[in-house]
């Protein structure tokens, strides 16, 4: 009897690297407390480029975090271009 090992699921579409600067600027500019609203706002702008909500959600979780002081979504400190805090 052999047991097959399942590999990690692959997203059908990943977030395009070309839109990363836009994503970083939107996270910083909007300063939203709601993850869902942040995803929805970015999705509305990138829908014409055929970027899926799933890809946007995954990328925001990868590059962003919720600031403890202000309770808003920010780009992780290691990825920030400018040295500004939360």
C-alpha positions as CSV (number, residue, x, y, z in Angstrom):
1,X,0.0,0.0,0.0
2,X,1.4,3.4,-1.0
3,X,0.4,6.7,0.4
4,X,0.6,9.7,-1.9
5,X,1.8,13.0,-0.4
6,X,-0.3,16.0,-1.4
7,X,1.6,19.1,-2.3
8,X,0.5,22.5,-1.2
9,X,-2.3,24.0,-3.3
10,X,-1.2,26.5,-5.9
11,X,-3.2,29.6,-6.5
12,X,-4.8,29.8,-9.9
13,X,-3.6,33.3,-10.3
14,X,-0.9,35.0,-8.2
15,X,-0.5,38.7,-7.6
16,X,1.5,40.3,-10.5
17,X,4.8,41.8,-9.3
18,X,4.2,44.8,-11.7
19,X,1.3,46.0,-9.4
20,X,3.3,45.7,-6.1
21,X,4.2,49.5,-6.0
22,X,0.5,50.3,-6.4
23,X,-0.5,47.8,-3.6
24,X,2.1,49.3,-1.3
25,X,0.9,52.8,-2.0
26,X,-2.7,51.9,-1.5
27,X,-2.1,50.2,1.8
28,X,-0.1,53.2,3.1
29,X,-2.5,55.8,1.6
30,X,-5.8,54.3,2.7
31,X,-4.9,53.4,6.3
32,X,-7.9,51.1,6.6
33,X,-8.9,49.2,9.7
34,X,-11.0,46.6,7.7
35,X,-9.1,44.0,5.8
36,X,-12.2,43.1,3.7
37,X,-12.7,46.8,2.7
38,X,-9.0,47.1,1.8
39,X,-9.1,44.1,-0.4
40,X,-12.3,45.3,-2.0
41,X,-10.9,48.7,-2.7
42,X,-7.7,47.4,-4.3
43,X,-9.8,44.8,-6.3
44,X,-12.0,47.6,-7.8
45,X,-8.8,49.3,-9.1
46,X,-7.1,46.2,-10.4
47,X,-10.2,44.4,-11.8
48,X,-9.4,45.7,-15.3
49,X,-6.0,44.0,-15.0
50,X,-7.7,40.7,-14.1
51,X,-6.2,40.4,-10.6
52,X,-8.4,38.2,-8.4
53,X,-9.5,38.9,-4.9
54,X,-7.9,35.7,-3.7
55,X,-4.5,36.9,-5.1
56,X,-5.0,40.3,-3.5
57,X,-5.9,38.9,-0.1
58,X,-2.9,36.6,-0.2
59,X,-0.5,39.3,-1.1
60,X,-1.8,41.8,1.5
61,X,-1.4,39.1,4.2
62,X,2.1,38.5,2.9
63,X,3.3,42.2,2.7
64,X,1.0,43.8,5.3
65,X,0.2,43.7,8.9
66,X,-2.1,45.5,11.3
67,X,-0.4,48.3,13.2
68,X,-1.0,47.8,17.0
69,X,-1.0,51.5,17.8
70,X,-3.3,52.9,15.1
71,X,-5.2,49.6,14.4
72,X,-4.8,50.1,10.6
73,X,-3.2,48.0,7.9
74,X,0.4,49.0,7.0
75,X,3.2,47.6,4.9
76,X,5.5,45.4,7.0
77,X,8.6,47.4,8.3
78,X,11.0,45.2,6.4
79,X,9.3,46.0,3.1
80,X,8.8,49.8,3.6
81,X,10.6,52.1,1.2
82,X,10.4,55.1,3.5
83,X,11.3,55.0,7.1
84,X,7.9,56.2,8.4
85,X,6.4,54.2,11.3
86,X,2.8,53.1,11.6
